[in-house]
Amino acid sequence: MTQLGRGDREVRLSLSRALVDLGDVTAPLLERAAAHPDPVVATHARATELLRRDPETGFDAAVEEAARVVALGPARAEALAAAQDAAQNAANDAAKTTQTVTPVATVAPAEDAEC
């Protein structure tokens, strides 16, 4: 745990990859480190855990998500994510239900007839 959060991006990425390669055995270490009072350590631990769970996640995206969780706290970050998902779903639903309005063909006025 003493190595989490140290170095530049490349050092952290390398350490994260090594921990991910070790597999599930690192989960307890990362869980403890995610609660570390130093936000750099906690962010690195959370990002590494995200990568461990989903190796297809990019490192930078994992760090951004982890930083949001560390800054907001897990409960607030989860609530924010749920609100964002709900807003996106509502926008998608609105887009699906919006009907396309077809313009009505205009009719040329009849010529005035003499009365």
N, C-alpha and C positions, 0 to 999 in steps of 0.2 A: 504494500500500500504506500510505502514511502516514495515510490517512483512515480505514482500517478500525479499528473499535473505539472511535472517538471519538463523543462526544455521547450523547444519551439514546436511548431506544428508537426514537423517530420519526426521528431523524437516521440511525441505523443501518439502519432499514427503508428509508428513502429511498435511501441509498447502495446497499443490496443490490438494490433494484429497478432502479436505474440500471445496475449491473453485470450483472444478469441480462438486461436488455434488450440489452446489448452482445453477448450470446451467447457462443459457444465461445472467442472471442478472450481472454476473461478467465480461462480455466481455468489457464494457467500462473501468472498473478499470484496467483490464489486458492490454488493449490497451495503456492507459496512462502510466502504469508501464513499458511497453516494450520500451518506449521512454526515460526512466529514464537515467540520465548520468552515474549512477553507473552500470557497466557491470554485476555485480552479480545480482542486482535487475532486470535489463532488461532481463537477461538470464532466471531467475526463472519465470518471468512473461510470456515470450515467450514459455517456456516449459509447463507451466500450460495451456496456451491457446491451444497449440498443443494437450495436453491431454484432454482438454474440447471438442475440435472438434473431436478427435478420441480417445476414452477411451481405445482402445485396444493397443495403442502405449505404449511401456514401458517407464518408467520415465527416465531411463538413456539415452535411445535413443532420447527422447524428449529434454533432457538437452544438449546432443551433438549437435543436430540440431539447437537448440536455440543459443548455444554458437557460432556456425559457423555464424549464421545470425548476431549476435551482433558484432562479430569480423570483418566480411566483410562488414556489412551494408546490408540492405534488397535487394537493387538493385543488388549488386555484388553477394550476396548469391544466388539470383534467377538466375542470368546469369550463375553462376557456376553449379547450379543444372541442368539447361537446357543443358549446354555443356556436362555434365556427362551423361545425358539421351540420348543425340544425339550420343555420343560416344558408349554407350551401345547398342543403336539401330543399329548403323552401324556394330558393332561387331556381333550382332545377325544376321543381314542380310548377312554379309559375311560368317558366319558359315552355313547359310541355302543354299547359292549359291555355296559353295565349293563342287565340285563333287569328289566322291571317285574314285580314279584311280585304275582300275583293271589291275593287271599285265598280260601282254600278255604271253600266253603259249610259252615256248621255244620249238623249233623243233630241234631234234638231227640232226647234219649234216649227209648227205648221205655219205656212204662209197665211197672212191675214186674208180672209175671204171678204169680199165686198158684200155688205148686207143691203 
